[in-house]
Amino acid sequence: MVFNNDIYELSFIKFDIDELLVSYIELLDKIEHSKGLVKAVSLNKIPNSNSWDQRGIFWIRNEEYTETQREEHVDESSYTELIPEIKDTYFEYIYEELSKHFEIGRMRLLLLEPRNSLSFHRDPEPRLHIPILTNPGCLFIVDNFSTHLAAEGLVYYTNTKKYHTTLNGGETNRVHLVATILNTKEF
């Protein structure tokens, strides 16, 4: 399904939503989300490193509508090693399948709790989103277009190089697997 040129479903790839949910629950027994408004679990890291960035550079518009940089640049291309906790899991399978079509940077599980939203911002790269948990009050907004991304195992392309935000206006958690797209291999 095409919503518009900035948010659309990739029709050539789909994952088992039940397997995704089970894998997510099992992973939470091994690793915790980071702290902050958006809680993250990194699924890949820089080789030979025990730390990884949950946040990276982004830009916002301040009250004068001028752009302000937040955070620092993260070398997305250096995130080439899966964390040990996802070896031989469905998340590894997803990484391998996505990597057939895209050069992937950081791949993370992002949790947004109920009644929260992100700042209206832009990122340096587009992202793939795979909703795992959602509710009818969750919206993804790029420029002035908003839509709900269903948790059905679908992979959505999102042009996060444009100003965007997400909100969880519901009463349950929103969890997406999010992968940075560095390059397209095959589309």
C-alpha positions in Angstrom: 0.0 0.0 0.0 1.3 3.5 -0.9 0.3 6.2 1.6 2.4 8.8 -0.2 6.0 9.2 -1.4 7.3 9.6 2.1 5.6 6.7 3.9 4.8 3.4 2.2 4.6 -0.3 2.6 7.4 -2.4 1.0 5.3 -5.0 -0.8 8.2 -7.4 -1.4 8.9 -8.2 2.2 6.8 -9.2 5.2 7.6 -10.8 8.6 5.6 -13.0 10.9 4.1 -10.6 13.5 3.6 -13.4 16.1 7.2 -14.4 15.8 8.3 -10.8 16.1 6.2 -10.3 19.3 7.5 -13.5 20.9 11.1 -12.6 20.0 10.6 -9.1 21.5 9.3 -10.5 24.7 12.1 -13.1 24.9 14.7 -10.4 24.3 13.4 -8.3 27.2 14.3 -11.2 29.5 18.0 -10.7 28.4 18.3 -6.9 27.9 16.6 -3.7 29.1 15.5 -0.7 27.1 17.6 2.5 27.5 16.2 5.3 29.6 14.6 8.4 28.1 11.4 9.4 26.3 12.0 6.8 23.6 13.3 3.7 25.1 15.7 1.8 22.8 17.3 -1.6 22.5 20.1 -1.6 20.0 20.2 -4.8 17.9 23.6 -4.1 16.3 26.8 -2.4 17.3 30.2 -1.3 16.2 32.5 -4.4 16.2 34.8 -4.9 19.2 32.8 -2.3 21.1 30.7 -2.7 24.2 28.9 0.6 23.8 26.6 2.0 21.2 24.7 5.1 20.6 20.9 5.1 21.1 20.6 8.6 19.8 22.2 10.4 16.9 22.2 13.7 15.1 18.9 15.3 14.2 17.6 18.8 13.5 14.6 20.7 14.9 13.1 24.1 14.1 13.1 26.5 17.0 10.5 29.2 17.7 12.0 31.4 15.0 11.6 28.5 12.5 15.4 28.3 12.1 17.0 24.9 12.2 19.0 23.8 15.2 21.2 20.7 15.3 20.7 18.3 18.3 23.0 15.5 19.3 26.1 14.5 17.5 26.8 12.6 14.2 26.8 8.8 14.5 28.6 6.7 11.9 25.7 4.5 11.0 27.9 2.5 8.6 30.0 1.2 11.4 27.1 -0.7 13.1 27.8 -4.0 11.4 27.8 -6.5 14.2 24.7 -8.0 15.8 24.5 -8.0 19.6 25.1 -11.5 21.0 21.6 -11.6 22.5 20.0 -11.8 19.0 22.2 -14.4 17.5 20.2 -17.2 16.0 16.9 -15.4 16.7 14.1 -14.0 14.5 15.8 -10.6 14.8 18.9 -11.9 13.1 16.8 -13.4 10.3 15.1 -9.9 9.9 18.5 -8.2 9.8 19.7 -10.7 7.1 16.5 -10.3 5.0 16.6 -6.5 5.2 20.3 -6.5 4.3 19.5 -8.3 1.0 17.8 -5.1 -0.1 19.4 -2.3 1.9 22.7 -1.3 3.4 21.5 -1.1 7.1 23.0 1.2 9.7 21.7 1.0 13.3 18.8 -1.3 13.9 16.9 -0.7 17.1 13.7 -1.6 19.0 12.1 1.7 19.9 9.4 1.9 22.6 7.2 5.0 23.0 5.0 4.8 26.1 1.3 5.9 26.1 0.4 9.6 25.8 3.8 10.7 24.4 5.2 12.1 21.2 8.6 13.1 19.7 9.7 16.5 18.7 9.1 17.5 15.1 12.5 16.8 13.7 14.5 15.5 10.7 17.2 12.9 10.5 20.1 12.5 8.0 18.8 9.2 6.6 15.5 7.5 5.9 14.3 4.6 8.1 12.5 1.3 7.8 9.8 0.7 10.4 8.3 -2.6 11.4 5.6 -2.1 14.0 5.5 -4.8 16.7 3.1 -3.3 19.1 0.7 -0.5 18.4 -2.8 0.9 19.1 -5.2 3.1 17.1 -3.9 6.2 18.8 -0.4 5.8 17.3 0.4 8.0 14.3 3.4 8.6 12.1 3.6 12.1 10.6 5.9 13.3 7.8 5.5 17.0 6.9 1.7 17.4 7.1 0.7 13.8 6.3 -0.2 11.4 9.1 -1.0 7.7 9.1 -1.2 4.7 11.4 1.3 2.0 10.7 -0.3 -1.4 11.5 1.5 -4.2 13.4 1.0 -6.9 10.8 4.6 -7.8 10.0 4.7 -5.2 7.3 7.9 -3.1 6.6 7.3 0.6 5.9 9.7 3.0 4.3 9.7 6.4 6.0 11.4 9.4 4.7 12.7 10.7 7.9 15.0 13.1 6.1 11.9 15.3 6.0 10.4 16.8 9.2 8.5 14.1 11.0 7.2 12.9 14.4 5.4 10.1 15.9 2.9 10.1 18.7 1.3 7.5 20.9 -2.1 8.9 21.9 -3.2 5.5 23.1 -3.1 3.7 26.4 -0.6 0.9 25.5 3.0 0.9 24.4 4.1 1.4 20.8 7.1 -0.7 19.8 8.7 -0.5 16.4 11.8 -2.2 15.0 13.6 0.7 13.2 16.5 0.3 10.8 18.5 3.2 9.2 18.8 2.9 5.5 22.3 3.9 4.2 21.8 2.6 0.7 19.5 0.6 -1.5 20.9 -2.6 -2.9 17.8 -3.9 -4.7 14.3 -2.5 -4.7 
